[in-house]
Amino acid sequence: MRLVQSRACALIMAILLLTACSGPQSSHLTTSSSIAGSVTRDSDDRRVLAGEWDYEEQAVVLLTLDESGNGTYGWKKGQLRTVALSGLHWEGTWLQEENDREGNFVVELSPDLSEGDGRWWYTRIGDDRAPTAKGGTFHLSRKTSGLAASDTPPAP
């Protein structure tokens, strides 16, 4: 009798597991640590990030982003890559060729997409893939118009 109950319980658990796994997947951002692992799919149009931005952290550095939210900046031959944009939450990676460093960043944009506050951290400094050096915080301000929050982008 116990064996039958155990098998029935195992069968019910397997059915519940299969049902849960076959449901629709939601598309949302998890924590900022999701950047280091697999990139979460996003549904927002990254073209809203295109244009020039002033990055302010002790000094001002100009960021230039394309319609995919990827771009460059002049400090240490810097490069940015957007990995997720969901609503006003933006996640990405950065790389500086001249000083052999890279890391991640997150930004919370303003509702009109004209500015944002963010933080960055290291994921690699030279050969060190677990750096203990701290990152920092920054503020972004849009220099050029790009797409306004109320603009409807053209159909793909």
FIKOLZA-1660 file (N, C-alpha, C; in steps of 0.1 Angstrom, whole numbers, plus 5000, padded with zeros to 4 digits):
% residues 156
   i   px   py   pz ch aa at
   1 5008 4988 5000  A  M  N
   1 5000 5000 5000  A  M CA
   1 5009 5013 5000  A  M  C
   2 5019 5013 5008  A  R  N
   2 5028 5024 5009  A  R CA
   2 5035 5027 4995  A  R  C
   3 5039 5016 4989  A  L  N
   3 5045 5017 4976  A  L CA
   3 5036 5023 4966  A  L  C
   4 5023 5020 4966  A  V  N
   4 5013 5025 4957  A  V CA
   4 5012 5040 4960  A  V  C
   5 5011 5044 4973  A  Q  N
   5 5010 5058 4976  A  Q CA
   5 5022 5066 4972  A  Q  C
   6 5034 5060 4974  A  S  N
   6 5046 5067 4970  A  S CA
   6 5046 5069 4955  A  S  C
   7 5042 5059 4947  A  R  N
   7 5042 5061 4933  A  R CA
   7 5032 5071 4928  A  R  C
   8 5020 5071 4935  A  A  N
   8 5010 5080 4931  A  A CA
   8 5015 5094 4934  A  A  C
   9 5021 5096 4945  A  C  N
   9 5026 5109 4949  A  C CA
   9 5037 5114 4939  A  C  C
  10 5046 5105 4935  A  A  N
  10 5056 5108 4926  A  A CA
  10 5050 5112 4912  A  A  C
  11 5040 5105 4908  A  L  N
  11 5033 5107 4895  A  L CA
  11 5026 5121 4896  A  L  C
  12 5020 5124 4907  A  I  N
  12 5013 5138 4908  A  I CA
  12 5024 5149 4908  A  I  C
  13 5035 5147 4915  A  M  N
  13 5046 5157 4915  A  M CA
  13 5052 5159 4901  A  M  C
  14 5053 5148 4893  A  A  N
  14 5058 5149 4879  A  A CA
  14 5049 5156 4871  A  A  C
  15 5036 5154 4872  A  I  N
  15 5026 5161 4864  A  I CA
  15 5026 5176 4867  A  I  C
  16 5027 5179 4880  A  L  N
  16 5027 5193 4884  A  L CA
  16 5040 5200 4879  A  L  C
  17 5051 5193 4879  A  L  N
  17 5063 5199 4874  A  L CA
  17 5063 5201 4859  A  L  C
  18 5057 5192 4852  A  L  N
  18 5056 5193 4837  A  L CA
  18 5047 5204 4834  A  L  C
  19 5036 5206 4841  A  T  N
  19 5026 5216 4839  A  T CA
  19 5032 5230 4841  A  T  C
  20 5040 5231 4852  A  A  N
  20 5046 5244 4856  A  A CA
  20 5057 5248 4845  A  A  C
  21 5064 5238 4840  A  C  N
  21 5075 5240 4831  A  C CA
  21 5070 5243 4817  A  C  C
  22 5058 5239 4814  A  S  N
  22 5053 5241 4800  A  S CA
  22 5045 5254 4799  A  S  C
  23 5043 5261 4810  A  G  N
  23 5035 5274 4809  A  G CA
  23 5043 5284 4802  A  G  C
  24 5036 5296 4798  A  P  N
  24 5043 5307 4792  A  P CA
  24 5054 5313 4800  A  P  C
  25 5065 5316 4794  A  Q  N
  25 5076 5323 4802  A  Q CA
  25 5073 5337 4802  A  Q  C
  26 5075 5343 4814  A  S  N
  26 5074 5358 4814  A  S CA
  26 5087 5364 4811  A  S  C
  27 5086 5376 4805  A  S  N
  27 5098 5383 4801  A  S CA
  27 5100 5395 4810  A  S  C
  28 5109 5393 4820  A  H  N
  28 5112 5404 4829  A  H CA
  28 5126 5403 4834  A  H  C
  29 5131 5414 4840  A  L  N
  29 5145 5415 4845  A  L CA
  29 5145 5409 4859  A  L  C
  30 5156 5402 4862  A  T  N
  30 5157 5397 4876  A  T CA
  30 5167 5407 4883  A  T  C
  31 5176 5402 4891  A  T  N
  31 5185 5411 4898  A  T CA
  31 5196 5415 4888  A  T  C
  32 5204 5424 4893  A  S  N
  32 5216 5428 4885  A  S CA
  32 5226 5417 4883  A  S  C
  33 5225 5407 4891  A  S  N
  33 5234 5396 4889  A  S CA
  33 5231 5387 4877  A  S  C
  34 5219 5389 4872  A  S  N
  34 5215 5382 4860  A  S CA
  34 5224 5385 4848  A  S  C
  35 5231 5396 4848  A  I  N
  35 5239 5400 4837  A  I CA
  35 5250 5391 4836  A  I  C
  36 5256 5387 4847  A  A  N
  36 5268 5378 4846  A  A CA
  36 5264 5364 4840  A  A  C
  37 5252 5360 4842  A  G  N
  37 5248 5347 4837  A  G CA
  37 5241 5349 4824  A  G  C
  38 5230 5342 4822  A  S  N
  38 5223 5343 4809  A  S CA
  38 5216 5356 4809  A  S  C
  39 5215 5363 4797  A  V  N
  39 5209 5375 4796  A  V CA
  39 5194 5373 4795  A  V  C
  40 5186 5381 4803  A  T  N
  40 5172 5380 4803  A  T CA
  40 5167 5387 4790  A  T  C
  41 5157 5380 4783  A  R  N
  41 5151 5387 4771  A  R CA
  41 5144 5399 4776  A  R  C
  42 5144 5409 4767  A  D  N
  42 5136 5421 4770  A  D CA
  42 5127 5424 4759  A  D  C
  43 5117 5432 4761  A  S  N
  43 5107 5435 4751  A  S CA
  43 5107 5450 4747  A  S  C
  44 5114 5458 4755  A  D  N
  44 5114 5473 4752  A  D CA
  44 5123 5476 4740  A  D  C
  45 5120 5487 4733  A  D  N
  45 5127 5491 4722  A  D CA
  45 5139 5499 4726  A  D  C
  46 5151 5494 4723  A  R  N
  46 5164 5500 4727  A  R CA
  46 5167 5513 4719  A  R  C
  47 5160 5515 4709  A  R  N
  47 5162 5528 4701  A  R CA
  47 5160 5540 4710  A  R  C
  48 5153 5539 4721  A  V  N
  48 5151 5551 4729  A  V CA
  48 5165 5555 4736  A  V  C
  49 5175 5546 4736  A  L  N
  49 5188 5549 4742  A  L CA
  49 5197 5556 4732  A  L  C
  50 5194 5556 4719  A  A  N
  50 5203 5561 4709  A  A CA
  50 5205 5576 4711  A  A  C
  51 5218 5580 4708  A  G  N
  51 5221 5594 4709  A  G CA
  51 5233 5596 4718  A  G  C
  52 5235 5609 4722  A  E  N
  52 5247 5612 4730  A  E CA
  52 5242 5615 4744  A  E  C
  53 5249 5610 4754  A  W  N
  53 5246 5611 4768  A  W CA
  53 5258 5617 4775  A  W  C
  54 5256 5626 4785  A  D  N
  54 5267 5630 4794  A  D CA
  54 5267 5620 4806  A  D  C
  55 5278 5614 4808  A  Y  N
  55 5280 5605 4820  A  Y CA
  55 5288 5613 4830  A  Y  C
  56 5282 5615 4842  A  E  N
  56 5288 5623 4852  A  E CA
  56 5291 5615 4864  A  E  C
  57 5305 5614 4867  A  E  N
  57 5310 5608 4879  A  E CA
  57 5324 5614 4881  A  E  C
  58 5324 5624 4890  A  Q  N
  58 5336 5632 4892  A  Q CA
  58 5339 5641 4880  A  Q  C
  59 5339 5636 4868  A  A  N
  59 5341 5644 4856  A  A CA
  59 5329 5640 4846  A  A  C
  60 5328 5647 4835  A  V  N
  60 5318 5644 4825  A  V CA
  60 5325 5637 4813  A  V  C
  61 5319 5625 4809  A  V  N
  61 5324 5618 4797  A  V CA
  61 5312 5616 4788  A  V  C
  62 5315 5618 4775  A  L  N
  62 5304 5617 4765  A  L CA
  62 5303 5602 4761  A  L  C
  63 5290 5597 4761  A  L  N
  63 5287 5584 4756  A  L CA
  63 5279 5586 4743  A  L  C
  64 5283 5578 4733  A  T  N
  64 5275 5578 4721  A  T CA
  64 5270 5564 4718  A  T  C
  65 5256 5563 4718  A  L  N
  65 5250 5550 4717  A  L CA
  65 5242 5549 4703  A  L  C
  66 5242 5537 4698  A  D  N
  66 5235 5534 4685  A  D CA
  66 5221 5530 4689  A  D  C
  67 5213 5526 4678  A  E  N
  67 5199 5522 4680  A  E CA
  67 5197 5509 4688  A  E  C
  68 5208 5502 4690  A  S  N
  68 5207 5489 4698  A  S CA
  68 5211 5492 4713  A  S  C
  69 5215 5504 4716  A  G  N
  69 5219 5508 4729  A  G CA
  69 5233 5504 4732  A  G  C
  70 5241 5502 4721  A  N  N
  70 5255 5499 4722  A  N CA
  70 5263 5511 4718  A  N  C
  71 5275 5513 4723  A  G  N
  71 5283 5524 4719  A  G CA
  71 5297 5525 4725  A  G  C
  72 5302 5537 4725  A  T  N
  72 5316 5540 4729  A  T CA
  72 5316 5552 4738  A  T  C
  73 5328 5554 4745  A  Y  N
  73 5331 5566 4752  A  Y CA
  73 5346 5568 4752  A  Y  C
  74 5351 5580 4753  A  G  N
  74 5365 5583 4752  A  G CA
  74 5374 5579 4763  A  G  C
  75 5369 5577 4775  A  W  N
  75 5378 5573 4786  A  W CA
  75 5383 5559 4784  A  W  C
  76 5396 5557 4782  A  K  N
  76 5403 5544 4781  A  K CA
  76 5398 5535 4770  A  K  C
  77 5393 5542 4759  A  K  N
  77 5387 5534 4748  A  K CA
  77 5376 5526 4752  A  K  C
  78 5366 5532 4759  A  G  N
  78 5355 5525 4765  A  G CA
  78 5344 5521 4755  A  G  C
  79 5338 5510 4758  A  Q  N
  79 5327 5504 4750  A  Q CA
  79 5316 5500 4760  A  Q  C
  80 5303 5503 4755  A  L  N
  80 5291 5499 4763  A  L CA
  80 5283 5489 4755  A  L  C
  81 5276 5480 4761  A  R  N
  81 5267 5471 4755  A  R CA
  81 5255 5469 4763  A  R  C
  82 5243 5472 4758  A  T  N
  82 5231 5470 4765  A  T CA
  82 5227 5455 4764  A  T  C
  83 5224 5449 4775  A  V  N
  83 5219 5435 4775  A  V CA
  83 5205 5434 4779  A  V  C
  84 5199 5444 4785  A  A  N
  84 5185 5444 4788  A  A CA
  84 5179 5458 4791  A  A  C
  85 5167 5460 4786  A  L  N
  85 5160 5472 4788  A  L CA
  85 5145 5468 4791  A  L  C
  86 5141 5471 4803  A  S  N
  86 5127 5468 4806  A  S CA
  86 5121 5480 4813  A  S  C
  87 5111 5487 4806  A  G  N
  87 5106 5499 4812  A  G CA
  87 5117 5509 4813  A  G  C
  88 5119 5514 4825  A  L  N
  88 5129 5524 4828  A  L CA
  88 5142 5518 4834  A  L  C
  89 5143 5504 4834  A  H  N
  89 5154 5497 4840  A  H CA
  89 5163 5492 4829  A  H  C
  90 5176 5497 4829  A  W  N
  90 5185 5494 4818  A  W CA
  90 5197 5487 4824  A  W  C
  91 5201 5476 4818  A  E  N
  91 5213 5468 4823  A  E CA
  91 5223 5467 4811  A  E  C
  92 5236 5467 4815  A  G  N
  92 5245 5465 4804  A  G CA
  92 5259 5461 4809  A  G  C
  93 5268 5460 4800  A  T  N
  93 5282 5457 4803  A  T CA
  93 5291 5469 4797  A  T  C
  94 5303 5470 4803  A  W  N
  94 5313 5480 4798  A  W CA
  94 5326 5473 4797  A  W  C
  95 5335 5479 4789  A  L  N
  95 5348 5474 4787  A  L CA
  95 5357 5486 4784  A  L  C
  96 5369 5486 4790  A  Q  N
  96 5379 5496 4787  A  Q CA
  96 5392 5489 4783  A  Q  C
  97 5395 5491 4770  A  E  N
  97 5406 5484 4764  A  E CA
  97 5420 5489 4770  A  E  C
  98 5421 5502 4772  A  E  N
  98 5434 5508 4775  A  E CA
  98 5439 5504 4789  A  E  C
  99 5429 5501 4799  A  N  N
  99 5434 5497 4812  A  N CA
  99 5429 5483 4815  A  N  C
 100 5424 5475 4805  A  D  N
 100 5421 5461 4806  A  D CA
 100 5411 5458 4817  A  D  C
 101 5400 5465 4817  A  R  N
 101 5390 5463 4828  A  R CA
 101 5376 5462 4821  A  R  C
 102 5367 5455 4828  A  E  N
 102 5354 5454 4823  A  E CA
 102 5344 5452 4835  A  E  C
 103 5331 5454 4833  A  G  N
 103 5322 5452 4843  A  G CA
 103 5308 5453 4838  A  G  C
 104 5299 5456 4848  A  N  N
 104 5284 5457 4845  A  N CA
 104 5279 5470 4850  A  N  C
 105 5267 5474 4846  A  F  N
 105 5261 5486 4851  A  F CA
 105 5246 5484 4851  A  F  C
 106 5239 5492 4859  A  V  N
 106 5224 5493 4859  A  V CA
 106 5221 5507 4860  A  V  C
 107 5210 5511 4853  A  V  N
 107 5205 5525 4853  A  V CA
 107 5190 5525 4855  A  V  C
 108 5185 5534 4863  A  E  N
 108 5171 5537 4864  A  E CA
 108 5168 5550 4857  A  E  C
 109 5161 5549 4846  A  L  N
 109 5159 5561 4838  A  L CA
 109 5147 5569 4843  A  L  C
 110 5147 5582 4840  A  S  N
 110 5135 5590 4843  A  S CA
 110 5124 5587 4834  A  S  C
 111 5111 5590 4838  A  P  N
 111 5100 5587 4829  A  P CA
 111 5100 5593 4815  A  P  C
 112 5107 5604 4814  A  D  N
 112 5108 5610 4800  A  D CA
 112 5121 5606 4793  A  D  C
 113 5128 5597 4799  A  L  N
 113 5141 5591 4793  A  L CA
 113 5151 5602 4790  A  L  C
 114 5151 5613 4798  A  S  N
 114 5161 5624 4795  A  S CA
 114 5173 5622 4805  A  S  C
 115 5172 5614 4815  A  E  N
 115 5183 5612 4824  A  E CA
 115 5181 5599 4832  A  E  C
 116 5191 5596 4840  A  G  N
 116 5190 5584 4848  A  G CA
 116 5202 5584 4858  A  G  C
 117 5199 5576 4869  A  D  N
 117 5209 5573 4879  A  D CA
 117 5213 5559 4879  A  D  C
 118 5226 5556 4880  A  G  N
 118 5231 5543 4879  A  G CA
 118 5242 5539 4888  A  G  C
 119 5246 5527 4887  A  R  N
 119 5258 5522 4894  A  R CA
 119 5265 5512 4885  A  R  C
 120 5278 5511 4887  A  W  N
 120 5287 5502 4880  A  W CA
 120 5296 5494 4889  A  W  C
 121 5301 5483 4884  A  W  N
 121 5310 5475 4892  A  W CA
 121 5319 5467 4883  A  W  C
 122 5330 5462 4888  A  Y  N
 122 5340 5454 4880  A  Y CA
 122 5336 5440 4880  A  Y  C
 123 5338 5433 4868  A  T  N
 123 5338 5419 4867  A  T CA
 123 5352 5413 4864  A  T  C
 124 5360 5422 4859  A  R  N
 124 5374 5418 4856  A  R CA
 124 5383 5430 4856  A  R  C
 125 5395 5428 4862  A  I  N
 125 5406 5438 4861  A  I CA
 125 5418 5430 4857  A  I  C
 126 5423 5432 4845  A  G  N
 126 5434 5424 4840  A  G CA
 126 5430 5409 4840  A  G  C
 127 5439 5401 4847  A  D  N
 127 5436 5387 4848  A  D CA
 127 5427 5383 4860  A  D  C
 128 5424 5393 4868  A  D  N
 128 5416 5390 4880  A  D CA
 128 5401 5390 4876  A  D  C
 129 5395 5378 4877  A  R  N
 129 5381 5377 4873  A  R CA
 129 5372 5377 4885  A  R  C
 130 5377 5380 4897  A  A  N
 130 5369 5382 4909  A  A CA
 130 5375 5394 4917  A  A  C
 131 5375 5406 4910  A  P  N
 131 5381 5417 4917  A  P CA
 131 5373 5422 4929  A  P  C
 132 5380 5427 4939  A  T  N
 132 5374 5432 4951  A  T CA
 132 5372 5447 4950  A  T  C
 133 5378 5454 4940  A  A  N
 133 5377 5468 4939  A  A CA
 133 5363 5472 4937  A  A  C
 134 5359 5483 4944  A  K  N
 134 5345 5488 4943  A  K CA
 134 5343 5495 4930  A  K  C
 135 5330 5496 4927  A  G  N
 135 5326 5504 4915  A  G CA
 135 5322 5518 4920  A  G  C
 136 5311 5523 4914  A  G  N
 136 5307 5536 4918  A  G CA
 136 5292 5539 4913  A  G  C
 137 5288 5551 4915  A  T  N
 137 5275 5556 4911  A  T CA
 137 5277 5567 4901  A  T  C
 138 5267 5569 4892  A  F  N
 138 5268 5580 4882  A  F CA
 138 5255 5585 4879  A  F  C
 139 5255 5596 4871  A  H  N
 139 5242 5602 4866  A  H CA
 139 5244 5604 4851  A  H  C
 140 5234 5601 4844  A  L  N
 140 5233 5603 4829  A  L CA
 140 5224 5614 4826  A  L  C
 141 5227 5622 4816  A  S  N
 141 5218 5632 4810  A  S CA
 141 5219 5632 4795  A  S  C
 142 5207 5631 4788  A  R  N
 142 5207 5630 4774  A  R CA
 142 5211 5644 4768  A  R  C
 143 5220 5643 4758  A  K  N
 143 5225 5655 4751  A  K CA
 143 5217 5657 4738  A  K  C
 144 5213 5646 4731  A  T  N
 144 5206 5648 4719  A  T CA
 144 5192 5641 4720  A  T  C
 145 5183 5644 4711  A  S  N
 145 5170 5640 4713  A  S CA
 145 5167 5625 4713  A  S  C
 146 5173 5617 4703  A  G  N
 146 5170 5603 4701  A  G CA
 146 5155 5602 4700  A  G  C
 147 5149 5592 4705  A  L  N
 147 5134 5590 4705  A  L CA
 147 5129 5595 4719  A  L  C
 148 5119 5603 4719  A  A  N
 148 5112 5607 4731  A  A CA
 148 5104 5595 4736  A  A  C
 149 5100 5595 4749  A  A  N
 149 5092 5585 4754  A  A CA
 149 5078 5584 4747  A  A  C
 150 5073 5595 4742  A  S  N
 150 5060 5595 4736  A  S CA
 150 5061 5591 4721  A  S  C
 151 5073 5591 4715  A  D  N
 151 5074 5587 4701  A  D CA
 151 5071 5573 4698  A  D  C
 152 5065 5570 4687  A  T  N
 152 5062 5556 4683  A  T CA
 152 5073 5553 4673  A  T  C
 153 5081 5543 4676  A  P  N
 153 5091 5539 4666  A  P CA
 153 5085 5533 4653  A  P  C
 154 5092 5534 4642  A  P  N
 154 5086 5529 4630  A  P CA
 154 5085 5513 4631  A  P  C
 155 5076 5508 4623  A  A  N
 155 5075 5493 4623  A  A CA
 155 5087 5487 4617  A  A  C
 156 5091 5475 4623  A  P  N
 156 5103 5468 4618  A  P CA
 156 5102 5464 4604  A  P  C
% end
